[in-house]
Amino acid sequence: MALIAALSASSKLRGISAFTQPARFALRNIQHIQLFSTTEEETTQLSSSASDFPLAGKSVDDVLPRLRFAPSPTGSLHVGGARTALYNWLMAQKGQLDFPDSESGFVVRVEDTDQARSTKESEQSVLKDLLWLGLKWDEGPDNKGVKYGPYRQSERGEMYVKLANKLLEEGKAYRCFCTPEELEELRAEQESQGLQPRYDGRWRDADPELVQQKLDEGTPFTVRFKVAPGSRVVIDDIVRGTVAWDADATVGDFILLRSNGIPVYNFCVAVDDAKMGISTVIRAEEHLTNTLRQGLILDALGAPRPRYAHCSLILGEDKQKLSKRHGATSCDQFRLDGFLPDAMINYLALLGWNDGSDNEIYTRDELVEVFDLKRVVKSPSVFDMEKLKWVNGQHMKLMTVEDLRDLVKEQLSFENVWQEGSSMDDQIVNDFSFAATALAKQMMETTKDGALNAKVVLNYGLPATFDELQDECAKKMIKMGNFYPLATKIIELVEANEFPMPDPARTLSSFIDAKGKGIEEDSQSGGGAYDYTAAYKAQMKALAKEFTVKGKCLFHPVRFMLSGEMSGQDVTKQLSLLSMACQPESALDREAVGVVSFDERITRLKSFLETVPEEFRTKKGKEDLKKEAAKEDEKPATKSVSQTSSANVVDPKDTYEGPPITALDIRVGRINKVWEHEEADKLFCEEIDVGEDEPRQIASGLKPYLKTEDLEGRLCLVLCNLKTRKLVGFPSHGMVLCASNSDHTEVRLVSPPVDAVVGERITIPDFDFEGEEADPFKENKIGKKKIFEKLAPHLVTNRYGIPEFLGRPFMTSGGVCTSPISEGSVS
């Protein structure tokens, strides 16, 4: 309404006063608005300042960069608007580095002339999102002492009317008294003749006496821009190249001021860009057609046109314009979902731009340094949520547990885990948030993952009975017979107070290393006067010896009985987090979160064991496993993933005559450390946990293809049954499996899923990895018989990058392994 007030007062100067009756009524009923009164002297001053444009007489190629982001406060800040703001901010930042202490800067201007839809709440939401992204403006709404304000169009009404009057005086605009009914009749007639609807200029050269008569009668009118016959507008768009329009044929005489005195969008934008000295306008391609009208207005006002860069649209994965149906698109929702501002900035920059290198991860300062509008592409960009999560994960890897704690604490608040009245500054809240962050750090793609993971860990997924068990992997594991006796033993140890448990007074110690820093790797363990992790491992070794089990035959049953899940983080850290949650002084709302204490888990486990069929209560021998495998073979065959319904397709397994894939002991490993070989230019040395007592040391030729930071902390696949051999003096025990393209110019790790268990052996569908024949070959046999060399031609990646043997994928308990290289080889 401030805009209407300004227009009402100023319009009296030049006869622009024909408001509609509703507008006049609205003005009469706004008590708090003081209308302007203007003397003849002030009128002269206003008229002379109308052409006061900062860039008048200058070339925009030679001036300091001033850029603007101009949101309409009618909703939230979405991905497209955020990218536009970012590109403008980056160019302004570059200008400020080149010209410190100058007027170069990033301007935020609120385009709120749509009085029906614009709200103060929406404006505040957009500005809040910009600040969350770190896109701080140099000039904008509510800034004090700024030279080119105000920065809301609703507060600049007087300026628009002055310039409209200036165009009227100079004969570059005119009043049009057409009624809406007349214009609708004209449009219908043109459409019936197959013509493009456009105003026919009937009031363009009207008799001045008729115009004055209409004014005296108080007839409503619009102010139209007078497009010169044969006029053209040509711009050299930084992104799209030369773009030209035949203005006279395209738009006709368009409106500058509506009949209620409100200026139209394009007039406001052109005036504001000129009055604020904007040198470059970066915006979405949907605004490209607006450039025609804005260019004509700027030319008529005698203001230089800014440079233009119209960026292509952002599409969803279905190649349609990105919208709510594609999921989260507003910046605030990304904040709520646990994305980092720096990661959002990084990813948004890549939506239509690259610096010509293979680099995809940038800090904010690096983006300012390398960003160049000339490298923004014309083609639309596709918003890929998985890629955003990956970028976010990479940025999170650069942060410590301490850095991330408060962000995860915020996510825990969003999940309503705290008791009512809990202070977020309480030490117990901070300690729990720290532990939840350390527990999930290695697998988090967003900070929300840390909060959700904590809820899963505190819950207990073991069903009441064996028959209710839905997890087929868990059911198969129990049927092998190891679960029941191990669970019975652990219950016995717990009831005798002999099972290792976290120290209630030092539960945080499991998440802190010897230097007091947060532990980020599952393979790392904390320490203290009582080393809970060491005690737990000692107990597992004792169980392995007593029950003659090892590897997944031990760890999977124990994990499932204690956590209710077949996969996840280190069990000792999970139980430590549970211990923190169950302390009397805990700030958690245990009922709302669904916390199941350790004692209650043991009670449920005892009840569950009573429902396990008798036949699955003892460990099966190799003969029993062979008989079960034979029974499976007798069942009607089902088509494998590599087969189709065509009778002509031959399963490669049927014609394969090489050594069995079970000869290879390929395990999930985690790379703890990476360092450069002192004497070999192409070798990395790696310390890799493969589920054994001590990590292995392995040398790989990955240095030409990957960086140390690409490897450290990563899950990988390791061929373990290779003899130790010295590579340039370094004893290497095993081989890291990688995928490579046909000419070996690109090499990447084969990646197990995040839920895979370190030390577990990968399996291949349709091959028996459980029976007597499934044991991997001894190291000597693998070497002497050249087993891997014979299998290698059949180890490939398919068109989706999934590693396969004879058309069957590499599998873990967490799912299918993957790689970024399609139709390559695995070695």
N, C-alpha and C positions, 0 to 999 in steps of 0.2 A: 504493500500500500504506500510505502514511502515513495516508490517510483511514480505512482499515480499522482501523489501530492505535488511532486516536483514538476511533473508534466502539466498539471493543471495550472500552476502558477506561471510557468515559463511560456506556455502556449498562448497566453494572453498577449504576449509581445507581438506576435505576428499573425494573429487571427486563428491560431490552432487551438480552438476552444470548444469545438463542437463535440463534446462528450455525449454519449448516449445517456438517456435518463437514468438507467440503473447505475452508471458510473457516477453521475452527479449525486444521486441519492447516497451512494456509498461514501462519497467525499463529505457530504453534509453530516453524516453520522459518525465520522471519525474525529473525536474530540481532541485527541492528543497530537494531531498533526498541525503544525503551524505553516500556513502557505506563505510562499515567498512574495515579497513586494519589491518591485524593481523600478528604479528611477531611470530617466532617459540617459543619464550619464553612465549608469551601470550597464544599460543595454548596449551602449557603444563599446564599453570595455569587454563585455561578453562576446560581442560580434568580432572584435579584433583578435580575441584570444582563440577563436574557433579554429584558426589555421595554425595554431601553435603546436606543431608536431615535432617531437625531439629529433626525428631522423630526416626532417625536411631538408632537401638539397644535398643529401648524402647518399652514397651507394651502400646498400645493405651488406655488400660483400666486404666492406672496409670498416664496419662499425663493430663495437663491442657486442658480443653475443648476449642478447636478452631473450629469454624464452618463457613461455607461459603454459600453464595447464589450466584449462577452463571448464571445470565440471558443472553440470546442472544438478542442483540438489533435489533430485526427484527420486532417489533410491540410494543403494549402496555403491561403493567403489568396486567395480568388477575387474576381471583380468585385463580386458582390453584397455580400459581407462588407466589402470595401474601401469601397463606397459608404456602408454603414451606419456604419462607423468614421468616415468623413469627415463625415457629417451630424452625428454626435455631437461630433466634434472642433470643427466650426465653431461649434456652439451654445455649447460650453464656452469657446471663444476669445472669443466675444462677451461672455459672462458675465465673463470675466477683465478685459476692457477696461472693462466697466461697474463691476466691483467688484474693483479690484486689491488684492493682499495679503489675499485672502479664501480660503475653502475651495472656492470655485467652481473646477471643474476637469474634466478628462477622465481617466476611470478605465479602465484595462484590467484585466479580471478573467478569469482562465483557468478555463473550466468543464471540468475534467478528471475528472469523476466516472465517465466511461465508461472504466474501468480497462483493458478489453480492447483498445480502439482508440486511446486517448490515448498519445502518445509525447513525450518530451522534445525529440526532434529536430523534430517538427512544431511544438511550442510555439515553439522558437527560430526556426523558419522564418517563422511568422506574425509574431512580434515584429520580426524583421529586415525583413520586407516593410513593416510599419507605419512603421518608421524610414526606409526608403527613400522612402516616400511623404511623409515629413516630418510624420507624425501622432504627434508625441512626446507621451507621456502624462505627466500630473502625478502619478498614483499607479498603481502596478502591480507585477507580480512583481519580487521582489528589491530593491524600493525600501526604503531604510533609514529608520527613524524616522517611518514613516507612521502615521496615526492609526487608519485603518479596515482595516488589513490583518489577516491575510495575504490575498493576492489570487489564490491558487489554491484552488479548492474542495477539493482533496485535502488541504489544510492547515487546513481549517475544520470538520473533522468533529465536534469537541467541541461547537461552537456549534449544529449542526443537531440533535444528540441532546438537548441541553438544551431547545431549543424544542419538540421533539417531545414530550418528557416534560411540558413545561408544558401543551401542548394535551391530553395524556392526563389530567393532574390536573384541568384545568378542564372535562373532559367534552366537549371539542371534537374529540377523536380517540379511537380505540379499537383494541384488538388484534384481529386477524382470524386465526384458526387454520385457515382453509380450505387444503386441499392443492391443488397444481396440477391433480390429476385431478378434484377436485370443481369447481373453477372452469371447467375445460374442458367438463365435463358440463353445467354451468349455461349456458355460452355456446352449446353445441350445441342445447340444449333451446329457448332463446330464439330462435335463428335458425330452428329448425324451425317456430316459431309466427309467424315474420315480425316478430319484435320486435328492436329495437336491443339488442345485447348490453350488459349493464351489471350490476354487482354488485348482488345483491338485499338486502344489509344483514343477512344472517343472524346475524352476530356483533355487530351494532350495539348491541343491548340484551341481551346474553348475561348469564346469571346470574354474579355476581362469583365465586361459589364454583367454578363450572365453569372460569372464566378462570384462577383461581389454581391449580386442579388441573392445567390444561394447562401453566402456567408451571412448576409443580413437576416435571412429567414431562419438561420440557425440549423441549416441542413447538415447532417453528419457527412464527413468526407474522410478519405484516406489521402495520404501523401505518397505519390508514386514517383519513382526514379525515371527520368527521361533517357531511354537508351538511344544513343545516336544511330542513325541509319548506317548499316554496313559495318558497325563496330565489332571488333574481335578482341578477345582476351587470350593472351599466350603466356604460359608460365614455363619455366625450366625447373620442373620438380626434381628434387635431389634424388628421390627414389624412383619415380616413374618416367623421368626424362621429359621431353617437350610435350605439353598438353595444350591444345588450342580449342576455343569455342567460337562459333558464330553467334555473338550475343544477341543481335537483333532477331535472328531466326529462332533462337533457343528459348529465351525467357520473356521477351517483350518488356513492357514497362512494368516493373515489379513494385510492390508496396514497401515503403520505408516506415511509415507510421500508420497504425490501424485507426479506424474511425473513433475509437475511444482514447486516442492519443498515445497508446502504448507502442513503442518502437518494435519492429520485428527483429528476429534473431540476427540475420545477416548484417543489418545496419549497426546493431550494437557491437557485434564482433569486429567489424571493420573499423568503427570509430575507436573502440578500446585498443585494438592493436596499434593504431596510429598514435593515439594520445599517450600510450605507455611505452612507445619506442621499441616495440617488439621487433627483433631482427629476423627471427626464424620461427615458423609455425610448423610444429610436428604434430600430426594428428592422424586419425584412421582414414582409410580410403573412402569411407562412406561420406566424408566431408568434402571430397574432391569437387563435387558439383557446386558446393557453396562458394568455392573459390571464384567462380565466374561473377556472381553478384558482388562479392566482397571486393574483387579486383576493380569492378566498375565504380563502386562507391569510393574506394581509395583514390582512384584516378581523378574522379570528379572533385574530391576534397583537396587535391593537390598534395596528398600524402604518399610517400614511397611505399610500394608493396614489400612486405617481408618475403624472405625466401620460404618456399613451401617444401614439405616432405610428407607425403601421404603414405602411411604404412598399411600393408595389406591386412586383411581381416585375420582373426584367430578362429580356427575351426575346431569342432569336436572331432573325435576319432571317426565319426561317421561322415566326415567331410562337410557337415552342415555348420552354420554359424554357431559359435559357442553360446550356450544358453543354460538355464537352470536344469534342463532335462539331462545335461551331461554331468550333473553332480555339482560339487562346490565350485562356484565361480566368483563369489565375493571375497574380498580380502579378509574381512572379519571372520568368515568361516574358515579360511586357511589358518588364521591365528588360533581359532578354537580347536582346530584339528591338529595343532602341534607343529606347524611348519615354522621355520626360522625366518626372520625378515631378510637376512643376508642370502639365504637360499632362494627365497622368492625373487629377490632382486636378480640373482644369478640366472635363474631359470627364465624369468620374464625377458631378460636381455637377449637370451638365445632364441626367443620366439620371433624370428625374422632377421637375425643378425648373427654374424660370426666374424672373428678377426683373421680368418684365413688359415688358422692353425687347427690342430686336433684337440686343442684344449677346450674343456667344458666346465671347469671349475675355476671361478674367479672370486677374488675378494672385491669389496666395494672400490677400494683404491685402484686395483688392477683394471676394473671396468672403466673407471674414469680415464685411465691412461690410454687404453687401447680402443675405446669406442669411437666409431667413425660412421657418420650417417651414410657415407658413400658405400658402405658394406651392408646396408639394410637391403634385403631382397624384395623383389616385386611379388613373388608367389606367396600364397596364404600359408600360415603356419598352423600346425596341428597341435593342440594342447594334449599332452600325454601325461596323465596323472602318475603313471609308473616312473616316467623319467623325472618328474618333479620329486617324487619320493627318493629316487636315487641321488639326485643333486642334494636334497636335504640331508640324506644320510652321509654324503661326503663332507658336508659342512659340519655335521655333528661329530664326525671323526676328528676334526681339527680342534674340537673343544674337549675340555676335561670334564670329569664327573662334577667337579666343583662348579664349573661354568654352567652346566646343564641343570644342576639341582633345583634352582628356583623355577625354572621353566617346567620341569616335571611336577614340582609342587603345585604350580598353577593348574596343570592338567588334572592332578589328583583332586583339586578343589572343584574343577568342572565335573568330575565324576562323583561329587558329593560323598567323599569317603570320610570326611572329618566330622567329629561330633559338633553339634551346634554350640557356638560360643568359643570354639578353639581359636587361639591366636596363631596366625601364620608365622609369628616370630618366635614361638615356643621352640625350645631346643629339641623336644621329642618329635615335633612336626618336621623340623629340619633334618633330624637324624633319619627318620623313616624315609623322607623324600630322597636323602642322599643314598640310602641303601637301595631303594627302588630304582634309582638312576644307575647306580653301579651294577646292579643285577642285570638290567636290560641294555646297558650301554652298547654292548657288542652287536645286538640284533636290532636296535631301534632305527627306524627310518624317520619317525617323527617323535616329538616329545610325548605325544599322546600314547604312543606304544609303551612307554615306560609306565604310565598309569594303568593302562589296560593289562599289561603283563603282571603288574603287582596284584591286580584283582584275581587273575587266573591262578597265580601262585597261592594266594590266600584261600581260594576255593578248593574243593576236593572233588575230582571227577569220578571217583570210584563208585559204580552203581551199587544198589543194595544186594543184588544177586548176580550170579554168573549169567543167567538167562537174559538179564536186562542189558548185558554188555553189548554195545553197538560197535565198538572199535574192533574191526576184524584182525588187525595186527596184534592187539592185546589178547584177543581170544586165542589166536594161534600160539602166542607166546605161552599162555597158561596151559594149553593142551600139551606142550612139550614136557610138562611135568616139573620144571624147575621152580615155578612160582610158589606152589603150595608149601614145599618143605622150607624154602627160604623165608617166606612170610611167617610160617610157624616159628622158626628160629628167632626171627627179629622180634616177634611179639614176646617170646620168652625172655630175650635180652632186655626189652623195654620194661617188662614187669619186674625184672630183677634189678632194675636201675643200672644195667651194664651196657646199654646201648649209648654211644656217644651223642651228646646233645649240646647245643650252643650254650655258652656261659651267659646266663641271664643278665649279668652285670656288664658283659662285654660283647653284646650281640653285634655292635657295629664293627668289631675287629675283623670279621670275615670279609669286610668290604674295604679295608684300608691296608696298604702295604707298610713295609718297615719304615718308610719315610713319612708316613702319615697322609699319603696321597690316596685318592680313590682308585680302587682296582677296576680296570676296564675289561680284562680278559677272563674268560671262564677258566683258563688254565692257570691263572694266578690265584694264590690263596693268601689270606691274611695271617697274622701271627699274634702271639701274645703269651702271657704266662701259661695259659691253657690253649694249646693249638687244636681247636675243634676240628679243622679240616684234616690235619694230620692224624688225629685220633679216628676220624671217620674212615679215612683211607686204610688205616691199619685194621680196622674192623672188617672192611671189605676184603682185604687180603686173607684174613682169617676165615671168612665165609667161603672165599674161593677155594681155599685149601681143604676145608671141611667137606664141602659139597662137590669138589672136583669140577668146578665150573669157572669160566673166565669170559672176558669180553662181554658181548651183548647178552649171553646166557645168564650173566650175573647182573649187569648194570640195568638192563631193561626191566626185569622183574622188580628189583629194588626201587628203581625210579617210579614204576607204576604203583607199587603198594604204598609208597610214602607221599607221592604227589598227586596220584590219580591221573597222570598224564604219561604218555609214552615217550615224549620228547620235551626238551626245555633246557633251562640253564643248570649249572652245577647244583646238585641236590643240597649240598651243605649251605650254600648261599640262600637257596629257597627256604630251608628250615630256619636259617638265621632271621630272614625277613618275617617268617611266621612267628618266631619267638618274640620279635619286637612288637608285632601286632597284638599279641596276646598278653603283654605285660599290663598289670593293673593301671598304670599311669598312661597307657597309650591314648592318643587323641583320636584314634580311628573309631568310627561308628561301626563296630564289628557286625552288628545285625544287618545293617544296610549293605555292607560290603559282602556279607556272606562268609565271614572268616570261619574256617573249620580248624580248631586247635589240633595239636599233635595227639593229645590224649583221645580226642574224639575220633581222629583218623584211625588210631589203633583199635578203638571199639568197633568202628564200621568195618575195618579190615577183618576182625575176628568173625563178625557176622557174615561177611562176604565169603570167607573161607569155608563156612559151613555149607554153602550152596555149590561149591566146586565139585563136579562129579568125581566119584571115586577113581575112575580110570585116569584122571589128570592130576592125581595127588602124588605120584612118584615120577622120578626122572626116567625118561624113556632111553633105552639103549639104542645103539646104532641099528640093531636088527628090527626093533619096533619102528624106528623112523623109516627104514627101507620098506617095511610092510605097508605103512601109511602112504608112502610115495607110490607104491604099486597100486594101492586102491585108487589113488587120484588118477593114475594113468588109465585105469579101467573105466573111468567116467567118460561120458560122451565128450568128444573133443570140441572145443570152442575155438573160433577163429582168433588168431593172435592179432596184435595191433598192426602187423605188417601185411596182413592178408586183406583181400577184398572179396566181394562176392563173385568175381569172375573166376571161372574154372580154369582159365588159362594162366593165372598168376601162380607161380611156384614159390613156396616158402623157402627162402635161402637156407633155413635150418635143415631142410630135407636133403639138400645136396652138399652140405658142409662136411668136410672130411679132416679138418685140422684138429689141433689139440683142444681140450675142453676149456671153456672160458673160466670154469671154476679153478683152473690151475693157477690163476692170478689172485693174489691177495691184495685187492685194491680197497683201501680204507679211507674213511673221512679223516682228514687232518686239519689242524689249525696252525697257521704260521705265526709263531710267537715273535721271532726276531729275524731280521734280514740285514746282511752286511755285504759289502763288496769284497770279492776275493782279492787278496793283496797282490797276486802275481798274474791273474788272468783278467783281461779286459772285458770278456763277455760273460763272466760267471758271477752269480750271486751265491752266497752261502746262507742257508736258512736253518733255523731251529724249528722243528715241526712236532707238535703233539699228535701222536697217532693212537692214543689210548694205552700206551705202555707205561711202565714205571718211570722211565726217563724219556724226554723228547729226543727225536732223532735229528742228526745233522745231515743235511742233504745239499749238494751243489747242483745248481741248474743254470742253463744257458739263457736265462730270461732277461739279463741286463740290457740287451739291445732293444727290448720290446716293452718293458715295464719299469716303473720306478719303485723304490723301496716302500713308499707310502701306499702304492697300489697293492702290495703284498702283505704287509704286516697286519695281523688281526684277521686275515681272510681265511675262510674255510676253503679246503682244496681236496683233491683226490691224490693219494700217494700209493704207488705200487711198492708194497712193502717186502715182498719175498725176492729181493735182489741182494746179492752178496755185497758187502762193503767193498768199495773200490776207491782208489785215490785219484782225484781229479786235480791235477797240478798241485799235488801234495796235500789236498784236503780230503779226509776220509768221508765219502758220501755213501750213506746207507739208505737206498731207496730212490724213487724217481717221482717227481711231481708231474701229474698228467696235465697236458695242455692241448688245446685245439688250435689248429693252424690252417690257413688257407692253402690253396694248391701250390703257390710258389713260395710259401713259407715267409712271406714278407710281413704277415700279421700273425702274432701268437698271443693267445690269452688263456688264462686259467679256466679249467673246467670247474664249475661251481656247484657244490651240493646245495640243497635248500637250507634255509636258515635254521630249520628245526632238526636237521640231521645231527646225529650224535657222534661226537669225536671218538674215533676208534672203531666205529661199526664198519662192517664189510659191505661193500656195494653188492647188489644182486641184479640178475637179469631175468625178466619174466620168461617163463617156459623152460627154465633151467633149474635143476635141483641144487640148492646151496645148503641143504640141511643134512642130507644123507652121508653115508660113509665115503662115497665117491666124490663128495663135495669139498673135501679138505684140499687147501691150496698145496701146490707142489713145494718141495724143499728148495732152498735157495740154489743149491748146487745143480739140481735138475733143471731149474728155469734157465740157468746159464748154459749148461752143457748141451741141452736139447734145443736151445734157441727158441724156447716156447713163445716169448713175447714177440720175437721177430715173425713167427708164423701167424700169430693172432693179429698183429698190428694192421695188416691190410683190411681187416674186417671191423676195425674200430674207427668209426667215422661220426661226423655230425650230420644230421638231416637238414632239410631246408629251414627248419625252425631253430637250429643251433643245438638240438638235443643230442648228446652223445649216445651212440647205439652200437650194439653188436648183433649182426644179422637182423637188423630191423627192429630190435628190442631195446628199450631205453635203459640207461644206467639208473638204478633205483636205490633209495635209502629209506629208512623209516620215516623220514620227513617228506618224501616225495621224489620227483624226478630231478636228475641233475641237468644243468643247462650250460650253455656257453654263448658268447656273442658272435661266434663265427658259424655261418651256415655252410653246409655242404663241404666241410673240411675233413681233416684227419685228426685222430687223437693219438698222441704219443708222449 
